Amino acid sequence: MSYWHDVGAATVNASAAVATTPEEQRPSFATDLATMHLAIYDAVSAIDGHYKPFLRGTPMSTAPGASMEAAVSAASYGVLRALFPNRAVQYQAAYDSYVATIPASEAKTRGLALGAEVAAAIVANRSNDGRAIALDPYVPGTAPGAFRGFNPVSRFFPSIRPFTLTSASQFRPQAPPALDSVAYATDLNEVKALGGAVSATRTAAQFETARFHTEAPAIFLTRNFGKFARTTPDVADAARLMAIIYVGYADAIGACFEAKYFYEAWRPLSAIPLADTDNNPATVPDPGWMPSVPTPNHPEYPAAHSCTAGALGELLRQYYGTEKVSFSFDSTVTGTTRTYTETGAFAEESRVARIYGGMHFRYSTLAGAELGKQVANWTLQHQFGKRN
């Protein structure tokens, strides 16, 4: 399982001189790895027989006796080849060499056929997923509270069809606090004090926390999510866990960006220097204020890291049936590894990291975490259950 996860991660994070598919032109690592892991999950479920497939009725019946190694390989390869035909250098040799190690047998033949069948069905199910939508040029806002970024990123995320949600807006949070409210002033003044490039109150440890969470998500998360594939020798359980993680993440980030581009709220980077325009007597402008780490170029509310970390924490809690789960993440930005002993600990740390980094208001991290939790609950209520 870990082998194919790593091959898939290398593929989605690679670049190629030619991009012909929507996935190559507008990659979404979470969506594309979710697609691959769903194919693995459905192939393994057909052999193992314990869990309900994601796509009902494909394959038509369980396939006891087929080689899981062969099925997982063919399922992974089938998805990657369909989505990323111009990145074959990342997966073709990996597939050929791995399959060659599986002894020739009827089980291998059946497993390869099963994996290919499931991959084709999953790819067909996810075709025309919405990411190819034509987008008009983005016009930044000028009113108080409006996002001011030029050419913001990931505008197509809300258009990607969710895996389990009824729509990307299903769990859209309520609007952020009004600019003239006490809640807004409280959170602006907090990030102003703790998240500035110059801060008299932020500790060295808090700044380290902010930096730990600034590695590019596609690299940071695929590397660290891969560790979960190594936590169990049971192939069926590993396949289910990885599908849960990536499907939940993909739907959470899609829902999060739907809300971001619905509200188009300004970042602290704009709000603090322009605080004289917010009609709030409890905020004072600081024209020279800058965040302690670079701010991503997309609207502020809700916080994306909180959406996805909140989803991950709840998915892990429900998968393991307890909050007492230990896992570790590492960051190449800080060169350190952090160990979490509860399923929600990473989400909590991620929330405060965005404040220490000067990127988000606290209310945005709370709304994001709640959105992620709702997505996780919905995901596990509607998919990945045991067969009757």
Secondary structure, 3 states (H helix, E strand, C coil): CHHHHHHHHHHHCCCCCCCCCHHHHCCCHHHHHHHHHHHHHHHHHHHHCCECCCCCCCCCCCCCCCCHHHHHHHHHHHHHHHHCHHHHHHCHHHHHHHHHCCCCCHHHHHHHHHHHHHHHHHHHHHCCCCCCCCCCCCCCCCCCCECCCCCCCCCCHHHCCCCCCCCCCCCCCCCCCCCCCHHHHHHHHHHHHHCECCCCCCCHHHHHHHHHCCCCHHHHHHHHHHHHHHCCCCHHHHHHHHHHHHHHHHHHHHHHHHHHHHHCECCHHHHCCCHHHCCCCCCCCCCCCCECCCCCCCCCCCCHHHHHHHHHHHHHHHHHCCCCCCEEEEECCCCEEEEECCCCHHHHHHHHHHHHCCCCCHHHHHHHHHHHHHHHHHHHHHCCCECC
